[in-house]
Amino acid sequence: MVNKNVLLDRSVEFAVKIVKLVQSLHEEKKDELLAREIFKSGTKIGARLREAEHSENLEHFVDCLQRANSKAIQVDFHLDLAYRVDIINQETNDSLKREASLLRKMIEANIKAAKQKIK
């Protein structure tokens, strides 16, 4: 299982990058709807992980992690879409998608470890 503090820290760092991206998109008057979706899914990863940190039991912990993982999948899609419609450049897309993928791997490792404890 990945250290929870490392995972939480990385998710906050990722959220900060997402917020900065969305701010720059807003300043450049680029697609507000897609920017909002990137913001929501990109920042909710950390929010769900924070919720998991304070979960009532192991089942709730796994549920929170699964929702965080779902948000990581969603932000990957939204970033890809933003790149394909020329809202973000390839470097930004690749960098953020790489980080989202790493977060997913870390979250999935925690889900697997927690599910084994439930059995």
JOHUPE-V154211 format. One line per field, one symbol per residue. ss: DSSP state (H for helix, E for strand, - for the rest). phi: phi as a letter, one per 20 degrees, with the letter a starting at -180 (. if undefined). A space follows every 50 residues. Layout:
ss: ???
phi: ???
//
This chain:
ss: ---HHHHHHHHHHHHHHHHHHHHHHHH----HHHHHHHHHHHHHHHHHHH HHH----HHHHHHHHHHHHHHHHHHHHHHHHHHH-----HHHHHHHHHHH HHHHHHHHHHHHHHHHHH-
phi: .fgfffffffffgffffffffffffffelehfffgfffffffefgfffff ffgdffbfffgfgffffffffffffgffffffffdmecefffgfffffff ffggfffffffgfffffff
//
